[in-house]
Amino acid sequence: MRRMLCTALLALALGATAGSANILVGQPGPNFTKTNMNGVSTALSDYPGKVVVLFLLGYA
């Protein structure tokens, strides 16, 4: 259940479309790099073997 939730959050964060819907449960997520609100870049590969929870803040 935890992996499925993390995979769903990851897909949401990447802006999953039909073309990128090949993320499989139980497999490592695709690496990506994002910049936080302080201008610091962080990559998913910076956290190997850890559960990563993404907090998405949307602006209208």
The 8 nearest C-alpha neighbors of each residue, nearest first, counted from 0:
[[1, 3, 2, 4, 5, 24, 6, 25],
 [2, 0, 4, 3, 5, 50, 6, 7],
 [3, 1, 5, 4, 0, 6, 25, 24],
 [2, 4, 6, 0, 1, 5, 24, 7],
 [3, 5, 7, 1, 2, 6, 8, 0],
 [6, 4, 2, 8, 7, 3, 9, 1],
 [5, 7, 9, 3, 4, 8, 2, 10],
 [8, 6, 4, 10, 5, 9, 3, 11],
 [9, 7, 11, 5, 10, 6, 12, 4],
 [8, 10, 6, 12, 11, 7, 5, 13],
 [11, 9, 15, 7, 13, 8, 12, 6],
 [10, 12, 8, 14, 9, 13, 15, 7],
 [13, 11, 9, 14, 10, 8, 55, 53],
 [12, 14, 10, 11, 15, 9, 31, 8],
 [13, 15, 11, 12, 10, 16, 9, 19],
 [16, 14, 10, 13, 19, 11, 20, 17],
 [17, 15, 18, 19, 20, 14, 10, 13],
 [16, 18, 20, 19, 15, 21, 14, 22],
 [19, 17, 16, 20, 21, 15, 22, 14],
 [18, 20, 16, 21, 17, 15, 22, 10],
 [19, 21, 17, 22, 18, 16, 15, 10],
 [20, 22, 19, 23, 18, 17, 15, 16],
 [23, 21, 20, 24, 28, 19, 6, 26],
 [24, 22, 26, 21, 25, 6, 27, 28],
 [23, 25, 26, 3, 6, 2, 22, 27],
 [26, 24, 23, 2, 27, 3, 6, 28],
 [25, 27, 24, 23, 28, 22, 6, 2],
 [28, 26, 29, 25, 23, 24, 22, 30],
 [27, 29, 30, 26, 6, 22, 9, 43],
 [30, 28, 31, 27, 43, 22, 9, 44],
 [29, 31, 43, 44, 28, 42, 32, 27],
 [30, 32, 42, 43, 29, 33, 44, 13],
 [31, 33, 42, 41, 40, 43, 34, 30],
 [34, 32, 40, 41, 42, 35, 31, 39],
 [33, 35, 40, 39, 38, 41, 36, 32],
 [36, 34, 38, 37, 39, 40, 33, 41],
 [35, 37, 38, 34, 39, 40, 33, 56],
 [38, 36, 35, 39, 34, 40, 41, 33],
 [37, 39, 35, 36, 34, 40, 33, 41],
 [40, 38, 34, 35, 37, 41, 36, 33],
 [41, 39, 34, 33, 35, 32, 38, 42],
 [42, 40, 32, 33, 34, 39, 43, 45],
 [41, 43, 32, 44, 45, 31, 33, 30],
 [42, 44, 45, 30, 31, 46, 32, 41],
 [43, 45, 42, 46, 47, 30, 31, 41],
 [46, 44, 43, 42, 47, 41, 30, 49],
 [45, 47, 44, 49, 43, 48, 51, 42],
 [48, 46, 49, 44, 45, 43, 50, 27],
 [49, 47, 46, 50, 27, 51, 44, 45],
 [48, 50, 47, 46, 51, 45, 52, 43],
 [51, 49, 52, 48, 5, 46, 2, 1],
 [50, 52, 49, 53, 5, 46, 43, 9],
 [53, 51, 54, 50, 5, 8, 9, 4],
 [54, 52, 55, 51, 8, 9, 12, 5],
 [53, 55, 56, 52, 8, 12, 51, 57],
 [56, 54, 53, 57, 12, 11, 8, 52],
 [55, 57, 54, 58, 53, 59, 12, 36],
 [58, 56, 55, 59, 54, 12, 11, 53],
 [57, 59, 56, 55, 36, 54, 12, 35],
 [58, 57, 56, 55, 14, 54, 12, 36]]
